[in-house]
Amino acid sequence: MELTGKILQIGTTKEFGTKGFKKRDLVIQTSEQYPQKVLIEFIQDKCQILDRYKKEDQVKIGINIKGREWTNDHNQKKFFNSIQGWKIEYHKELELAEQNQDRADDLPF
């Protein structure tokens, strides 16, 4: 699956536990009729692929949706979802559309 949008935030890489698990969060705003702010996790060696991107970049991200089950102390099952990114690239079509909108906003009429 893919998501496209504008980068709102890029977090720093965080390490957890003694085995060196790494995670880095990215937030994008989608470019659809009703834009959504979506948190995407990049883990392990995928953390470093975010180094070349910055806030406001228009991007296309390859994602996987992960789901897991957890049972609490009262034997109740809970379900959690996460969105993991595995690929990111600049999205030229979105960038061009935004540039054209900026130009249209500058017109005197």
DSSP file (Angstrom, degrees, kcal/mol; ACC not computed):
  #  RESIDUE AA STRUCTURE BP1 BP2  ACC     N-H-->O    O-->H-N    N-H-->O    O-->H-N    TCO  KAPPA ALPHA  PHI   PSI    X-CA   Y-CA   Z-CA
    1    1 A M              0   0    0      0, 0.0    62,-2.5     0, 0.0     2,-0.3   0.000 360.0 360.0 360.0 161.3    0.0    0.0    0.0
    2    2 A E  E     -A   62   0A   0     60,-0.2     2,-0.4     2,-0.0    60,-0.2  -0.984 360.0-163.7-136.3 148.4    1.0    3.6   -0.4
    3    3 A L  E     -A   61   0A   0     58,-2.1    58,-3.2    -2,-0.3     2,-0.4  -0.980  10.6-162.8-124.2 142.3    0.2    6.9    1.3
    4    4 A T  E     +A   60   0A   0     -2,-0.4    27,-0.9    56,-0.2     2,-0.3  -0.942  31.5  98.8-123.8 149.6    1.0   10.3   -0.2
    5    5 A G  E     -AB  59  30A   0     54,-2.2    54,-3.1    -2,-0.4     2,-0.4  -0.990  64.8 -55.1 167.0-170.0    1.2   13.7    1.4
    6    6 A K  E     -AB  58  29A   0     23,-2.3    23,-2.5    -2,-0.3     2,-0.3  -0.828  50.3-115.4-102.6 134.6    3.2   16.5    3.0
    7    7 A I  E     + B   0  28A   0     50,-2.5    49,-2.8    -2,-0.4    21,-0.3  -0.536  34.2 172.3 -70.3 126.2    5.6   15.8    5.9
    8    8 A L  E     +     0   0A   0     19,-3.2     2,-0.3     1,-0.4    20,-0.2   0.751  66.6   5.4 -99.1 -36.3    4.5   17.5    9.0
    9    9 A Q  E     - B   0  27A   0     18,-1.6    18,-2.4    45,-0.1     2,-0.4  -0.998  49.9-164.6-150.8 144.3    7.1   16.0   11.5
   10   10 A I  E     - B   0  26A   0     -2,-0.3    16,-0.2    16,-0.2    45,-0.1  -0.976  22.9-152.1-128.4 119.3   10.1   13.8   11.4
   11   11 A G        -     0   0    0     14,-3.2     2,-0.2    -2,-0.4     3,-0.0  -0.255  21.0-100.0 -81.7 172.3   11.1   12.4   14.8
   12   12 A T        -     0   0    0      1,-0.1    13,-0.4    12,-0.1     2,-0.3  -0.548  45.4 -92.5 -86.5 158.7   14.6   11.4   16.0
   13   13 A T        -     0   0    0     -2,-0.2     2,-0.4    11,-0.1    11,-0.2  -0.572  44.0-162.5 -72.9 130.9   15.6    7.7   16.1
   14   14 A K  E     -C   23   0A   0      9,-2.9     9,-2.2    -2,-0.3     2,-0.4  -0.928   5.9-147.9-117.4 140.6   14.9    6.1   19.5
   15   15 A E  E     -C   22   0A   0     -2,-0.4     2,-0.4     7,-0.2     7,-0.2  -0.881  12.8-166.2-109.3 141.4   16.5    2.9   20.8
   16   16 A F  E   > -C   21   0A   0      5,-2.8     5,-1.4    -2,-0.4     4,-0.3  -0.963  45.2  -8.5-127.9 141.4   14.6    0.5   23.1
   17   17 A G  T > 5S-     0   0    0     -2,-0.4     3,-0.6     1,-0.2    -2,-0.0   0.072  89.1 -69.5  69.9-179.8   15.9   -2.4   25.2
   18   18 A T  T 3 5S+     0   0    0      1,-0.2    -1,-0.2     2,-0.1    -3,-0.0   0.577 122.4  67.7 -87.4 -10.8   19.2   -4.0   25.3
   19   19 A K  T 3 5S-     0   0    0     -3,-0.2    -1,-0.2     2,-0.0    -2,-0.1   0.412 110.2-111.7 -92.8   3.0   18.9   -5.6   21.8
   20   20 A G  T < 5 +     0   0    0     -3,-0.6     2,-0.3    -4,-0.3    -3,-0.2   0.810  45.6 178.5  78.0  30.7   19.0   -2.3   20.0
   21   21 A F  E   < -C   16   0A   0     -5,-1.4    -5,-2.8    22,-0.0     2,-0.4  -0.525  13.6-160.8 -65.7 129.4   15.5   -2.1   18.6
   22   22 A K  E     +C   15   0A   0     -2,-0.3    22,-2.3    -7,-0.2     2,-0.3  -0.903  14.8 176.5-119.3 144.8   15.2    1.3   16.8
   23   23 A K  E     -CD  14  43A   0     -9,-2.2    -9,-2.9    -2,-0.4     2,-0.4  -0.998   8.3-173.8-145.8 143.9   12.2    3.3   15.8
   24   24 A R  E     - D   0  42A   0     18,-2.6    18,-2.8    -2,-0.3     2,-0.3  -0.991  16.5-143.6-140.3 130.6   11.6    6.6   14.1
   25   25 A D  E     - D   0  41A   0    -13,-0.4   -14,-3.2    -2,-0.4     2,-0.4  -0.695  13.4-174.2 -98.9 146.5    8.2    8.3   13.7
   26   26 A L  E     -BD  10  40A   0     14,-2.2    14,-3.2    -2,-0.3     2,-0.5  -0.995   8.3-157.5-133.8 138.3    7.0   10.4   10.7
   27   27 A V  E     +BD   9  39A   0    -18,-2.4   -19,-3.2    -2,-0.4   -18,-1.6  -0.980  14.6 179.6-119.0 127.9    3.7   12.3   10.5
   28   28 A I  E     -BD   7  38A   0     10,-2.2    10,-2.8    -2,-0.5     2,-0.6  -0.877  25.2-135.9-119.9 158.0    2.3   13.2    7.1
   29   29 A Q  E     -BD   6  37A   0    -23,-2.5   -23,-2.3    -2,-0.3     8,-0.2  -0.972  31.1-129.4-109.1 121.4   -0.9   15.1    6.1
   30   30 A T  E     -B    5   0A   0      6,-2.8   -25,-0.2    -2,-0.6     2,-0.1  -0.187   6.7-131.2 -68.9 163.1   -2.6   13.3    3.2
   31   31 A S        +     0   0    0    -27,-0.9     2,-0.2     4,-0.1    -1,-0.1  -0.311  64.1 113.0-113.3  47.9   -3.6   15.1    0.1
   32   32 A E  S    S-     0   0    0    -28,-0.1     0, 0.0     4,-0.1     0, 0.0  -0.472  86.4 -84.1-108.6-177.0   -7.2   13.9   -0.3
   33   33 A Q  S    S+     0   0    0      1,-0.3    -1,-0.0    -2,-0.2     0, 0.0   0.889 129.6  32.2 -57.0 -41.0  -10.5   15.7    0.0
   34   34 A Y  S    S-     0   0    0      2,-0.0    -1,-0.3     0, 0.0    -4,-0.1  -0.808  96.3-144.4-116.4  87.1  -10.5   15.3    3.7
   35   35 A P        -     0   0    0      0, 0.0     2,-0.4     0, 0.0    -4,-0.1  -0.170  13.3-157.0 -58.2 141.6   -6.8   15.4    4.7
   36   36 A Q        -     0   0    0      2,-0.0    -6,-2.8     0, 0.0     2,-0.7  -0.915  15.5-133.6-118.7 145.0   -5.7   13.1    7.5
   37   37 A K  E     -D   29   0A   0     -2,-0.4     2,-0.4    -8,-0.2    -8,-0.2  -0.900  33.5-170.6 -97.6 117.1   -2.7   13.4    9.7
   38   38 A V  E     -D   28   0A   0    -10,-2.8   -10,-2.2    -2,-0.7     2,-0.5  -0.930  19.0-143.8-121.1 129.9   -1.1   10.0    9.8
   39   39 A L  E     -D   27   0A   0     -2,-0.4     2,-0.4   -12,-0.2    44,-0.3  -0.785  20.5-172.0 -88.8 128.1    1.7    8.6   12.1
   40   40 A I  E     -D   26   0A   0    -14,-3.2   -14,-2.2    -2,-0.5     2,-0.4  -0.987  11.0-145.9-124.8 131.0    4.0    6.2   10.3
   41   41 A E  E     -De  25  84A   0     42,-3.1    44,-3.0    -2,-0.4     2,-0.5  -0.788   7.3-164.8 -97.5 136.4    6.7    4.2   12.1
   42   42 A F  E     -D   24   0A   0    -18,-2.8   -18,-2.6    -2,-0.4     2,-0.3  -0.985  18.4-163.7-114.9 130.7   10.0    3.3   10.5
   43   43 A I  E >   -D   23   0A   0     42,-0.5     3,-2.1    -2,-0.5   -20,-0.2  -0.821  40.6 -23.2-121.9 157.3   12.0    0.6   12.3
   44   44 A Q  G >  S+     0   0    0    -22,-2.3     3,-1.6    -2,-0.3     4,-0.3  -0.208 130.3   1.6  51.7-124.7   15.5   -0.8   12.5
   45   45 A D  G 3  S+     0   0    0      1,-0.3     3,-0.4     2,-0.2    -1,-0.3   0.622 124.6  70.3 -70.5 -11.2   17.5   -0.1    9.3
   46   46 A K  G X  S+     0   0    0     -3,-2.1     3,-0.9     1,-0.2     4,-0.3   0.653  79.5  78.8 -78.4 -15.1   14.6    1.9    7.7
   47   47 A C  G X  S+     0   0    0     -3,-1.6     3,-1.4     1,-0.2    -1,-0.2   0.898  88.3  55.6 -57.9 -41.4   15.1    4.7   10.3
   48   48 A Q  G >  S+     0   0    0     -3,-0.4     3,-1.5    -4,-0.3     4,-0.3   0.674  88.4  74.5 -71.8 -17.1   18.0    6.1    8.3
   49   49 A I  G X  S+     0   0    0     -3,-0.9     3,-0.5     1,-0.3    -1,-0.3   0.690  89.0  62.8 -70.4 -13.7   16.1    6.5    5.0
   50   50 A L  G X  S+     0   0    0     -3,-1.4     3,-1.8    -4,-0.3    -1,-0.3   0.603  77.9  90.2 -81.4 -10.7   14.3    9.5    6.6
   51   51 A D  G <  S+     0   0    0     -3,-1.5    -1,-0.2     1,-0.3    -2,-0.1   0.795  84.1  51.2 -58.0 -31.7   17.6   11.4    6.9
   52   52 A R  G <  S+     0   0    0     -3,-0.5    -1,-0.3    -4,-0.3     2,-0.3   0.446  99.2  80.5 -89.1   1.6   17.3   13.0    3.4
   53   53 A Y    <   -     0   0    0     -3,-1.8     2,-0.3    -4,-0.0     3,-0.0  -0.708  56.6-171.3-108.3 159.6   13.8   14.3    3.9
   54   54 A K    >   -     0   0    0     -2,-0.3     3,-1.8     1,-0.0   -47,-0.3  -0.906  38.1 -66.1-142.2 168.9   12.5   17.4    5.7
   55   55 A K  T 3  S+     0   0    0     -2,-0.3   -47,-0.2     1,-0.2     3,-0.1  -0.264 117.6  24.5 -55.5 141.6    9.3   19.1    6.9
   56   56 A E  T 3  S+     0   0    0    -49,-2.8    -1,-0.2     1,-0.3   -48,-0.1   0.216  85.6 137.9  83.7 -10.3    7.0   20.2    4.0
   57   57 A D    <   -     0   0    0     -3,-1.8   -50,-2.5   -51,-0.1     2,-0.6  -0.409  55.0-128.6 -63.9 140.7    8.4   17.7    1.5
   58   58 A Q  E     +A    6   0A   0    -52,-0.2    33,-2.6    -3,-0.1     2,-0.3  -0.830  41.9 174.3 -89.8 124.2    5.8   16.1   -0.6
   59   59 A V  E     -AF   5  90A   0    -54,-3.1   -54,-2.2    -2,-0.6     2,-0.4  -0.880  36.6-143.9-135.7 160.2    6.3   12.3   -0.4
   60   60 A K  E     -AF   4  89A   0     29,-2.8    29,-1.9    -2,-0.3     2,-0.5  -0.998  27.3-163.3-121.5 127.3    4.9    8.9   -1.4
   61   61 A I  E     -AF   3  88A   0    -58,-3.2   -58,-2.1    -2,-0.4     2,-0.5  -0.945  16.5-139.9-121.4 128.0    5.5    6.2    1.3
   62   62 A G  E     -AF   2  87A   0     25,-2.1    24,-2.6    -2,-0.5    25,-1.2  -0.737  36.7-177.3 -79.7 127.8    5.3    2.5    0.9
   63   63 A I  E     - F   0  85A   0    -62,-2.5     2,-0.4    -2,-0.5    22,-0.2  -0.876  27.7-155.1-129.9 158.3    3.5    1.1    4.0
   64   64 A N  E     - F   0  84A   0     20,-2.4    20,-3.0    -2,-0.3     2,-0.6  -0.991  19.9-138.3-124.5 138.4    2.4   -2.1    5.7
   65   65 A I  E     - F   0  83A   0     -2,-0.4     2,-0.4    18,-0.2    18,-0.2  -0.878  22.5-164.4 -97.9 123.9   -0.4   -2.1    8.2
   66   66 A K  E     - F   0  82A   0     16,-3.1    16,-2.4    -2,-0.6     2,-0.4  -0.870   6.4-171.7-110.8 140.9    0.4   -4.3   11.2
   67   67 A G  E     + F   0  81A   0     -2,-0.4     2,-0.3    14,-0.2    14,-0.2  -0.971   5.1 178.8-129.0 146.6   -2.1   -5.6   13.7
   68   68 A R  E     - F   0  80A   0     12,-2.4    12,-2.5    -2,-0.4     2,-0.4  -0.986  20.2-133.3-146.8 157.6   -1.6   -7.5   17.0
   69   69 A E  E     - F   0  79A   0     -2,-0.3     2,-0.3    10,-0.2    10,-0.2  -0.853  19.5-176.4-110.7 144.6   -3.6   -8.9   19.8
   70   70 A W  E     - F   0  78A   0      8,-2.8     8,-3.4    -2,-0.4     2,-0.5  -0.998  15.4-148.1-140.9 139.2   -2.9   -8.4   23.5
   71   71 A T  E     - F   0  77A   0     -2,-0.3     6,-0.2     6,-0.2    -2,-0.0  -0.942  19.5-147.3-109.4 124.9   -4.6   -9.9   26.6
   72   72 A N    >   -     0   0    0      4,-2.5     3,-1.8    -2,-0.5    -1,-0.0  -0.122  36.7 -86.0 -82.8-176.9   -4.7   -7.8   29.7
   73   73 A D  T 3  S+     0   0    0      1,-0.3    -1,-0.1     2,-0.1    -2,-0.0   0.693 127.9  56.6 -64.4 -19.7   -4.6   -8.9   33.4
   74   74 A H  T 3  S-     0   0    0      2,-0.1    -1,-0.3     0, 0.0     3,-0.1   0.165 119.7-108.7 -96.9  16.2   -8.4   -9.3   33.3
   75   75 A N  S <  S+     0   0    0     -3,-1.8     2,-0.4     1,-0.2    -2,-0.1   0.748  72.3 144.3  62.0  27.3   -8.2  -11.8   30.4
   76   76 A Q        -     0   0    0      1,-0.0    -4,-2.5     0, 0.0     2,-0.4  -0.821  47.1-130.0 -95.4 134.2   -9.7   -9.2   28.0
   77   77 A K  E     - F   0  71A   0     -2,-0.4     2,-0.3    -6,-0.2    -6,-0.2  -0.658  24.7-173.5 -85.0 136.5   -8.4   -9.2   24.5
   78   78 A K  E     - F   0  70A   0     -8,-3.4    -8,-2.8    -2,-0.4     2,-0.4  -0.938  10.3-148.0-125.2 150.6   -7.3   -5.9   23.0
   79   79 A F  E     - F   0  69A   0     -2,-0.3     2,-0.3   -10,-0.2   -10,-0.2  -0.960  11.8-170.7-123.3 140.3   -6.2   -5.2   19.4
   80   80 A F  E     - F   0  68A   0    -12,-2.5   -12,-2.4    -2,-0.4     2,-0.3  -0.955   4.9-158.5-129.7 146.6   -3.7   -2.7   18.2
   81   81 A N  E     - F   0  67A   0     -2,-0.3     2,-0.3   -14,-0.2   -14,-0.2  -0.908   8.7-178.5-120.8 151.1   -2.8   -1.4   14.7
   82   82 A S  E     - F   0  66A   0    -16,-2.4   -16,-3.1    -2,-0.3     2,-0.6  -0.985  21.7-136.7-143.6 154.3    0.4    0.3   13.5
   83   83 A I  E     - F   0  65A   0     -2,-0.3   -42,-3.1   -44,-0.3     2,-0.5  -0.958  22.2-165.8-112.6 118.7    1.5    1.7   10.2
   84   84 A Q  E     -eF  41  64A   0    -20,-3.0   -20,-2.4    -2,-0.6     2,-0.3  -0.910   8.6-145.6-111.0 128.6    5.1    0.8    9.2
   85   85 A G  E     + F   0  63A   0    -44,-3.0   -42,-0.5    -2,-0.5   -22,-0.2  -0.665  23.8 167.5 -88.2 144.7    6.9    2.5    6.4
   86   86 A W  E     +     0   0A   0    -24,-2.6     2,-0.3     1,-0.4   -23,-0.2   0.457  67.6  25.9-130.2 -11.2    9.4    0.6    4.3
   87   87 A K  E     - F   0  62A   0    -25,-1.2   -25,-2.1     2,-0.0    -1,-0.4  -0.988  58.0-177.5-152.9 145.4   10.0    3.0    1.4
   88   88 A I  E     + F   0  61A   0     -2,-0.3     2,-0.3   -27,-0.2   -27,-0.2  -0.994   8.1 165.0-145.6 142.0    9.8    6.8    0.9
   89   89 A E  E     - F   0  60A   0    -29,-1.9   -29,-2.8    -2,-0.3     2,-0.1  -0.985  43.9 -87.8-150.6 158.5   10.3    8.9   -2.2
   90   90 A Y  E     - F   0  59A   0     -2,-0.3     2,-0.7   -31,-0.2   -31,-0.3  -0.405  35.7-139.6 -65.5 144.6    9.6   12.5   -3.3
   91   91 A H     >  -     0   0    0    -33,-2.6     4,-1.8     1,-0.2     3,-0.3  -0.861  18.0-174.6-111.6  96.8    6.2   12.8   -4.9
   92   92 A K  H  > S+     0   0    0     -2,-0.7     4,-2.7     1,-0.2     5,-0.2   0.845  78.7  58.2 -63.1 -38.8    6.6   15.2   -7.9
   93   93 A E  H  > S+     0   0    0      1,-0.2     4,-2.2     2,-0.2    -1,-0.2   0.913 109.0  45.2 -61.7 -42.4    2.9   15.4   -8.8
   94   94 A L  H  > S+     0   0    0     -3,-0.3     4,-2.3     2,-0.2    -1,-0.2   0.890 112.0  52.6 -66.3 -38.8    1.9   16.7   -5.4
   95   95 A E  H  X S+     0   0    0     -4,-1.8     4,-2.1     2,-0.2    -2,-0.2   0.919 111.0  46.6 -63.0 -44.2    4.8   19.1   -5.5
   96   96 A L  H  X S+     0   0    0     -4,-2.7     4,-2.5     2,-0.2    -2,-0.2   0.900 111.0  52.1 -64.7 -41.7    3.7   20.5   -8.9
   97   97 A A  H  X S+     0   0    0     -4,-2.2     4,-2.1    -5,-0.2    -1,-0.2   0.903 110.4  48.4 -62.2 -40.9    0.1   20.8   -7.8
   98   98 A E  H  X S+     0   0    0     -4,-2.3     4,-2.3     2,-0.2    -1,-0.2   0.899 111.2  50.0 -67.2 -39.8    1.2   22.8   -4.7
   99   99 A Q  H  X S+     0   0    0     -4,-2.1     4,-2.1     2,-0.2    -2,-0.2   0.909 110.9  49.5 -63.6 -42.3    3.4   25.1   -6.8
  100  100 A N  H  X S+     0   0    0     -4,-2.5     4,-2.3     2,-0.2    -2,-0.2   0.888 110.1  50.6 -64.5 -38.9    0.5   25.7   -9.2
  101  101 A Q  H  X S+     0   0    0     -4,-2.1     4,-2.3     2,-0.2    -2,-0.2   0.907 108.4  52.6 -64.5 -41.5   -1.8   26.5   -6.3
  102  102 A D  H  X S+     0   0    0     -4,-2.3     4,-0.9     1,-0.2    -2,-0.2   0.902 110.5  48.0 -60.2 -41.2    0.7   28.9   -4.9
  103  103 A R  H >< S+     0   0    0     -4,-2.1     3,-0.6     1,-0.2     4,-0.4   0.903 110.4  51.1 -66.1 -40.9    0.9   30.7   -8.3
  104  104 A A  H >< S+     0   0    0     -4,-2.3     3,-1.1     1,-0.2    -2,-0.2   0.868 106.0  55.8 -64.6 -36.1   -2.9   30.8   -8.5
  105  105 A D  H 3< S+     0   0    0     -4,-2.3    -1,-0.2     1,-0.2    -2,-0.2   0.762 103.7  55.8 -66.6 -24.2   -3.1   32.4   -5.0
  106  106 A D  T << S+     0   0    0     -4,-0.9    -1,-0.2    -3,-0.6    -2,-0.2   0.550  81.0 112.0 -85.9  -8.4   -0.8   35.1   -6.2
  107  107 A L  S <  S-     0   0    0     -3,-1.1    -3,-0.0    -4,-0.4    -4,-0.0  -0.388  71.0-130.7 -68.1 144.9   -3.0   36.2   -9.2
  108  108 A P              0   0    0      0, 0.0    -1,-0.1     0, 0.0    -3,-0.0   0.535 360.0 360.0 -76.8  -5.3   -4.6   39.6   -8.7
  109  109 A F              0   0    0      0, 0.0    -2,-0.0     0, 0.0    -3,-0.0   0.448 360.0 360.0-109.3 360.0   -8.2   38.6   -9.6
